[in-house]
């Protein structure tokens, strides 16, 4: 979906009720799935006009979304028809053999996020989200880890249990169809910050920031096994560090394999990784896999704009791990209210060997 369309529709839908925002999110994905650019533009135009009708008491949005959602994956010649002045609903013209997508037909989120089929292809350098993008205005922890800072603050420092936390995560395709294969190469970046915004007496320092660049090779699979669709497999190389030095330094490098599965509105991604820098002489956290394990599983379920998620990791040899659970509810298109619960080790790199529980409230953004 082009950026200008998202900006336009996000602005127009900011006042729509949460339930309608959830429905509109599905219609936006249907428009984005149209392979032909003319049909895709016509779908967005039709949807935007129906949004205007909703705001002025006209035709319901859900009916407009159904009318605008014409499948264009195999209709290269589909075009957009201008609405007749006497007509209440704009129409997207299509070839006779084109099928109208049912309003309740699930859209493959993984196919859109990783451009796994021709209808989802957007070319190189188009920015997608990689992981969740959120802002927790208040992230309350049951305990804070001040031990790493004692060497630098002899008089001691007691960090606040409540802090502002945010994560930014995005990716872009660098190469498409490498060597006449369906494999695409992506570059991604994730940044997570823990900000003591409410420690005014201490000048509100950033307690910890983690930086994570990575490169990922993605192979589309799209094979149905029973009720499960195996969407993709990927291999990645990732570096994560906190940008600090001496005893505050935390970093590691990993090579990982990942598999993506979907069944209706349920999505599962599972990773296993191998650490690449195990030597104790060149890092400050040689035992990090004892606490963060050798892989993770992420589960998401989406229903009418609501999103439920869980991220689980565990080292069965040491019985250390963590779970992060979240629930997001629609506020407007691409913006959701968000609550996040974390329990275990490694909420941040500086806390990789420190166990805590926290609850955060804020917003989650999709793009």
ABEGO torsion letter per residue (X at the ends): XBAAAAAAAAAAAAABBAAAAAAAAAAAAAAAABABAAAAAAAAAAAAAAAAAAAAGBBBAAAAAAAABBBAAABAABBBBBBBAABABBBBBBBAABBBBBAABBBBAAAAAAGABAAABAEBGBBBBABBBBBBABBBBABBBAAAAAAABAAEBBBBABBBBBBBBBBBBABBGBGGBABBBBBBBBBBBBBBAABAAAGGBBABBBBBBBBBBBBBAGBBBEABBBABBBBBBBBBBAGBBEAABBBBBBBBBBBBBBBEABBBBBBBBBBABABAAABABAAAAAAAEAEBBBBBBBBGGBBBBBBBBBBAAAGBEBBBBBBBBBABBGBBBBBBBBBEBGABAAAAABBBBBBBBBBBBBX
